[in-house]
């Protein structure tokens, strides 16, 4: 299903900014509707458009979160950190990818990227909150060593682990196809069937649809 510019899901409002070419990556802005608190997930590029969405939301930016450390998912982090003074959170096993994002970006697309100026590295059992509403980390290694999905009541942000009718690459540094298959199987078994899945590229779908496709 195509992603609307803004969707209300439970206590949250989810906005998407599809970043500039060549990545066309889905950066998600999550706003706790009652408090106005906001978080950004995977700001791959286009920092000015992301900042404009945040300002239109009207609330403070609490933090930046990364599903993984590839350059198309973190290219705007440094600019947003400089503008809003917030922390960036990523899994500890993504550290080498995050810190090496500039070199990988040049190798893949010839595009300069400024890595985050500092990240707070979390563990597999990490949990966070926005506006007092908790959300959790679901580890999904395979596309990258420390790739994760962020799980909320009724929806999940799957990064490049799982797309509508597709899965992430496992041939880039740190990828592992067997781990990726296991991660997807565990994710689809763990979440309720009507959970909405929002990926790093392309449209969204449901756990029910993904289970039927995955077999």
N, C-alpha and C positions, 0 to 999 in steps of 0.2 A: 504494500500500500504506500502511495506517496506520502512524504512527510509534510504535514502542514507547517506553516511558519510558527504556529504556537498551538500547543495542546494542553488542556487541563487534564491531569491524571491524579486523582485522589487529592492530597494536600499540596500538590505541586503543579507548576506550569512549566512545560518543557518547550523551549525554543531551539531552533536549529539554524546555524549559519553554514551554508555550503561554501567552503573556502575556494579561493581562486585556483585556476589551473596552474600546474598540471595535476594537482592532487584531487580536487573536487571532494574534499573530505568533510564529513559531518562533524562540526563542532557543536556541542550541546550546551545550552545555558539553562540551568535548572533554577527555578525561583520557588521558594516556599511562599505560597500565595498569601497566607495570613500575615507573616512577618515581613515579607519582602526580601529576606536574605537570599543571596544568589551564589551559585557556584558554576564554574566553567569546567567542562570535560573535553579534553583533547583539542585544544585550540591550535590547529595545524598551520594556519597562516591567516591573513586578512585581519590583523589586530584592530584596525580602525573600525571595521564593520562589527566586529565582536564587541568592542568598547561602546559603540553606538547602541547596540542591543541592550547591553548592561545598563547604560544610562537611561534608556527608555523604560527599563524595568523598574527603575526608581529606588532600588534597594542597594545596600552595601554588597560588595563582592567579598565573600568569605574566604575562598580558596580556589585553587586550580587542581584538577585531578587528571591523571593520565592512565588510560587503559594499558598503554605500552609506550616504548621509547623510540619508535620510528620517527624520522623527521617530519613526515606529513601529519603527525599528530601533536607535535610540540613546537612548530616553527614560530608561533606567536606568543609562546609562554614568556620569554624574556621581556618582550615589549609590554605585555599586560602586567607583569610583575613590576616593571619600572613605573607604570602608570598608576597601579592600584596598591602596590606594596603588600602583596599577599604571598603566601607559601604555595609551593607546588608539591603535590604528593604523588609518589610513584613507588611501585614495588621494588624492594631492595635488589632483586635479581635483574632489574632493568638498568642498573646504574651504569654499566659499561656502554649500553646502547644510548642512554640519555647523554652521557658525557662525550660519546663519539658521534653524535647526530650530525654535526657539521660535515665531517668527512663522508659519512654515508650519504648525506643529501647531495654532495657534490658528485659522488660516484654514481648515484642513481639518476639524477636529473640535472646536474650542473647548477644547482641552486644553492646560494649561501644561506645557512641557517645559524642563528645564534642560540646555543643551548641555554636552558634555564641557568640562572646565576646561582641557584642553590635549590636542592630538593630535600624534602623530608621523606625518608625511605620507610615504607611500612612493611609489615609481615603478612603472612597468609591469613591470619585470624583478625586482621584489622577491621574496625568498624568506625563509621563517622556519623555525623549528623548535620542537618541543615535546618535551621529554624526550629530546632528541638526534635525533628523527625529523624530517626535513625535510618541509615542504609549500610549495607554490608559489602564486603569484598568477596568475590568468588574467584579463586585462582584458576586460570585457564592457560597454562603454559603450552607451548607448541608453535604458535606463530612467532613468539619470542619467549625467552626463558622465564620472564616474570609477568607475562601478560595476564590481565585480570578482566573480569566483568564487574560492574557495579550494579548491585541489586537493590531495588526499591519495591515497596508494595505495589504490585500490578505491572511493573515494567523493569527492564534491565538494559543497561548500556553495554554492548558486547564488543566494542572496538573492532578489531580485525580478526577476532576469533571466528565469528559466524556472521555471514551476510544472508540476505534473502536468496535462497537457492545456491549458496556457495560458501566456501570456507577460506580462511586466510592462507597466504603463502607460507610454506615451511622451508623454502630454499634460501632464505636470507640468513645472515649470521645469527646463530643461536636458535634457529628453527629446528623443529623435530616433528615429523609427520605422525609418528605413533603417539607422542604426547598430545598433539593437537586432536587427533581422533578421540583419545580418551577424555580430554577436557570437554569436547562437545557432547559426548555421550553422558558424562556426569552432569553437565549443565542442563541438558534436556530432560534428564530424569529428576532433577532436584526441584525445578520450578513448576508452579501450577500451569495447567494447559492453556489458560487464557492470558498468561503473561505476555506483554508486548515486548518485542526485541528490537532495539534501535542500534543499528550497526554504524561502523565508521565510514561506510560508503553505501549509497543507495537507499532503497526504501526499507520500511519496517514490516515485520510480520509477527506471528504469534508462536508460542511454544507448540501449540497444537499443530500448526502448519509445518513447523520445523521438524517435529517428530515424524510426521507423515513423509516428509521429504528425506529425512535421514534414514528412515527405515529401522 
